[in-house]
Amino acid sequence: MDVAVVAVGGHESADGAALSGTFGAGLAAVPCGRALHQHVSALLRDTDSPVCVVPMTLGRDPRMVADTARTLLALPRESRERVVLADGFGTTEHLTGWLRAAASRVPAEHGLLVAAPAGDAYDDAELFRVARLVWQYGRHRIVEVALLGGDPDPERGAERCRALGAAQVTALAASFVAPGLPDAQPLLSPAAAARVLAARVDAALRRMRSAGDDGIGSALRAADHHGTSHSHGDGHGHAHGHADAYAHSHDHAHAHAHPRPHRLDRAAPAPVSPVS
């Protein structure tokens, strides 16, 4: 089935501008809001094919997913019959697994700098959590975070790695934006990224055909527990993505000058395959 694919970008892809570096210029990438509304409207007017919209998040921008759903709801009802909203490109669990796979190709004596564009305080805190898990289940003694356009920036993050004893620093992209440092490693190869995107599109079309679910309703709730209203107190009785999936409480998520603590009793989670 022919389908028009639209990738929606947020801060993890410089509003979609960085996606061409991974997917090439052939992928239609737009920021959320008016540009998305206009682009999808034009596709619905000019083609009879279904339109699949994919939020290009790696789990750190749930507001963009919800905003994408709201933008699609603003389309005329009769037009939305050919529109389906896919799940986000990845979750933070995917991001952690992909970073662990990238880290496995870096010599153990290097310091790792997990780098991604700055978002809000909660999106940035999630990056620190992910970096902690990369450190916890990896073989690198030093894992630091860099926020492109934020603090700590890449230069400061690299300086911290060297101060902690790293003779060489390798940056790992934790987004679609290149870290802009020597020896930087992309999160996924173009071929692997293309497989993930195709899997998200295929899953969305199958869901639409089998259950008539356009994905918009569930996406509207993507940011329900994101932000200042998101409490980690007792008694709420709900599971959510910001909890540490490995039941390990910690008050920091950056690299460590002190000796590594003992491993958790739980087994390390298996790396996530590119198309899971």
NORMO-V76805 format. One record per residue. N is the residue number from 0. RES is the residue in one letter. PHI is phi in whole degrees, -180 to 180 (none if undefined). Layout:
# NORMO-V76805
N:RES:PHI / N:RES:PHI
This chain:
# NORMO-V76805
0:M:none / 1:D:-72 / 2:V:-143 / 3:A:-91 / 4:V:-102 / 5:V:-122 / 6:A:-96 / 7:V:-105 / 8:G:-107 / 9:G:-125 / 10:H:-67 / 11:E:-74 / 12:S:-135 / 13:A:54 / 14:D:58 / 15:G:95 / 16:A:-64 / 17:A:-83 / 18:L:-68 / 19:S:-63 / 20:G:-68 / 21:T:-103 / 22:F:-105 / 23:G:83 / 24:A:-75 / 25:G:-75 / 26:L:-85 / 27:A:-75 / 28:A:-124 / 29:V:-139 / 30:P:-76 / 31:C:-72 / 32:G:100 / 33:R:-57 / 34:A:-62 / 35:L:-64 / 36:H:-58 / 37:Q:-67 / 38:H:-67 / 39:V:-66 / 40:S:-59 / 41:A:-65 / 42:L:-64 / 43:L:-66 / 44:R:-78 / 45:D:-100 / 46:T:-142 / 47:D:-98 / 48:S:-76 / 49:P:-65 / 50:V:-116 / 51:C:-109 / 52:V:-102 / 53:V:-119 / 54:P:-70 / 55:M:-89 / 56:T:-105 / 57:L:-109 / 58:G:100 / 59:R:-102 / 60:D:-140 / 61:P:-65 / 62:R:-64 / 63:M:-64 / 64:V:-63 / 65:A:-65 / 66:D:-66 / 67:T:-62 / 68:A:-62 / 69:R:-64 / 70:T:-63 / 71:L:-69 / 72:L:-65 / 73:A:-77 / 74:L:-71 / 75:P:-56 / 76:R:-56 / 77:E:-66 / 78:S:-73 / 79:R:-68 / 80:E:-63 / 81:R:-105 / 82:V:-111 / 83:V:-131 / 84:L:-103 / 85:A:-79 / 86:D:-64 / 87:G:-58 / 88:F:-54 / 89:G:-155 / 90:T:-107 / 91:T:-66 / 92:E:-68 / 93:H:-59 / 94:L:-57 / 95:T:-61 / 96:G:-64 / 97:W:-67 / 98:L:-67 / 99:R:-62 / 100:A:-65 / 101:A:-64 / 102:A:-64 / 103:S:-66 / 104:R:-95 / 105:V:-106 / 106:P:-53 / 107:A:-63 / 108:E:-80 / 109:H:-74 / 110:G:-83 / 111:L:-104 / 112:L:-119 / 113:V:-83 / 114:A:-123 / 115:A:-157 / 116:P:-61 / 117:A:-67 / 118:G:-119 / 119:D:-89 / 120:A:-61 / 121:Y:-78 / 122:D:-62 / 123:D:-69 / 124:A:-61 / 125:E:-64 / 126:L:-65 / 127:F:-63 / 128:R:-63 / 129:V:-62 / 130:A:-62 / 131:R:-59 / 132:L:-70 / 133:V:-61 / 134:W:-67 / 135:Q:-59 / 136:Y:-108 / 137:G:-116 / 138:R:-112 / 139:H:-94 / 140:R:-72 / 141:I:-121 / 142:V:-134 / 143:E:-120 / 144:V:-115 / 145:A:-129 / 146:L:-108 / 147:L:-69 / 148:G:82 / 149:G:-138 / 150:D:-133 / 151:P:-78 / 152:D:-82 / 153:P:-57 / 154:E:-63 / 155:R:-68 / 156:G:-64 / 157:A:-66 / 158:E:-61 / 159:R:-66 / 160:C:-57 / 161:R:-68 / 162:A:-65 / 163:L:-85 / 164:G:114 / 165:A:-78 / 166:A:-74 / 167:Q:-142 / 168:V:-120 / 169:T:-116 / 170:A:-88 / 171:L:-112 / 172:A:-69 / 173:A:-108 / 174:S:-159 / 175:F:-87 / 176:V:-94 / 177:A:-66 / 178:P:-64 / 179:G:74 / 180:L:-122 / 181:P:-60 / 182:D:64 / 183:A:-74 / 184:Q:-112 / 185:P:-70 / 186:L:-69 / 187:L:-137 / 188:S:-72 / 189:P:-55 / 190:A:-66 / 191:A:-66 / 192:A:-63 / 193:A:-64 / 194:R:-66 / 195:V:-63 / 196:L:-60 / 197:A:-62 / 198:A:-65 / 199:R:-65 / 200:V:-65 / 201:D:-60 / 202:A:-64 / 203:A:-66 / 204:L:-67 / 205:R:-63 / 206:R:-63 / 207:M:-66 / 208:R:-71 / 209:S:-84 / 210:A:-123 / 211:G:67 / 212:D:-97 / 213:D:-85 / 214:G:80 / 215:I:-74 / 216:G:-60 / 217:S:-69 / 218:A:-68 / 219:L:-60 / 220:R:-97 / 221:A:-61 / 222:A:-105 / 223:D:-58 / 224:H:-114 / 225:H:-114 / 226:G:120 / 227:T:-67 / 228:S:-80 / 229:H:-89 / 230:S:-98 / 231:H:-104 / 232:G:-73 / 233:D:-80 / 234:G:90 / 235:H:-89 / 236:G:64 / 237:H:-138 / 238:A:-94 / 239:H:-154 / 240:G:-71 / 241:H:-84 / 242:A:-69 / 243:D:-70 / 244:A:-66 / 245:Y:-114 / 246:A:53 / 247:H:-115 / 248:S:-86 / 249:H:-151 / 250:D:-109 / 251:H:-154 / 252:A:-139 / 253:H:-113 / 254:A:-69 / 255:H:-133 / 256:A:-85 / 257:H:-89 / 258:P:-60 / 259:R:-66 / 260:P:-70 / 261:H:-63 / 262:R:-70 / 263:L:-69 / 264:D:-67 / 265:R:-71 / 266:A:-70 / 267:A:-64 / 268:P:-67 / 269:A:-69 / 270:P:-58 / 271:V:-85 / 272:S:-72 / 273:P:-57 / 274:V:-113 / 275:S:-81
